[in-house]
């Protein structure tokens, strides 16, 4: 049943043009392993907070690089005939 719900959610996100959250596996991991593993507050730091910070840093880096290359392309663009 969980696999069906995950598959349905992915199909709906694709049809609606929504972004798939990469951290969606965190709640699934907790739900599937609560009977065998005791989660403490450390789980919020590793992997949840660490993953979120890495995603934000990569997004900011991509944004800065995209702006620099767009400006570089405008300066060095040759005029079209």
C-alpha positions as CSV (number, residue, x, y, z in Angstrom):
1,X,0.0,0.0,0.0
2,X,2.9,2.4,0.8
3,X,4.4,1.7,-2.7
4,X,1.1,2.5,-4.3
5,X,0.8,5.8,-2.4
6,X,4.3,6.8,-3.3
7,X,3.8,5.9,-7.0
8,X,0.5,7.8,-7.1
9,X,2.1,10.9,-5.5
10,X,4.9,10.9,-8.1
11,X,2.4,10.5,-11.0
12,X,0.3,13.4,-9.7
13,X,3.4,15.6,-9.2
14,X,4.5,14.9,-12.8
15,X,1.0,15.7,-14.1
16,X,0.6,18.9,-12.1
17,X,4.2,20.0,-12.8
18,X,5.1,20.1,-9.1
19,X,8.6,19.5,-7.8
20,X,9.3,16.2,-6.1
21,X,10.8,16.9,-2.7
22,X,14.1,14.9,-2.3
23,X,13.6,14.8,1.5
24,X,10.4,12.8,1.1
25,X,12.1,9.6,2.1
26,X,12.8,10.9,5.7
27,X,9.2,10.4,7.0
28,X,9.0,7.1,5.1
29,X,12.2,5.9,6.7
30,X,10.9,6.8,10.2
31,X,7.5,5.1,9.6
32,X,9.0,1.9,8.3
33,X,11.7,1.5,11.0
34,X,10.1,2.8,14.2
35,X,9.5,-0.7,15.6
36,X,13.2,-1.6,15.4
37,X,15.0,1.7,15.9
38,X,14.6,4.4,18.5
39,X,14.9,7.9,16.9
40,X,16.3,10.7,19.0
41,X,16.7,14.4,18.3
42,X,20.0,13.6,16.5
43,X,17.9,12.4,13.6
44,X,16.9,16.0,13.0
45,X,20.5,17.0,12.5
46,X,21.7,14.0,10.5
47,X,20.3,13.5,7.8
48,X,17.4,16.0,7.8
49,X,19.0,19.3,8.7
50,X,22.3,18.5,6.9
51,X,20.5,17.5,3.8
52,X,18.3,20.6,3.8
53,X,21.4,22.9,4.3
54,X,23.3,21.1,1.4
55,X,20.3,21.6,-0.9
56,X,20.1,25.3,-0.1
57,X,23.8,25.8,-0.6
58,X,23.7,24.0,-4.0
59,X,20.7,26.0,-5.1
60,X,22.4,29.3,-4.2
61,X,25.6,28.2,-6.0
62,X,23.6,27.3,-9.1
63,X,21.8,30.7,-9.0
64,X,25.1,32.6,-8.7
65,X,26.7,30.7,-11.5
66,X,23.7,31.1,-13.7
67,X,23.7,34.8,-13.3
68,X,27.5,35.1,-14.0
69,X,27.3,33.0,-17.1
70,X,24.3,35.0,-18.4
71,X,26.2,38.3,-17.9
72,X,29.3,36.8,-19.6
73,X,27.2,35.6,-22.5
74,X,25.7,39.1,-23.0
75,X,29.1,40.8,-23.1
76,X,30.7,38.4,-25.5
77,X,27.7,37.8,-27.8
78,X,28.6,38.5,-31.4
79,X,26.1,40.6,-33.4
80,X,24.0,38.5,-35.7
81,X,23.7,39.5,-39.3
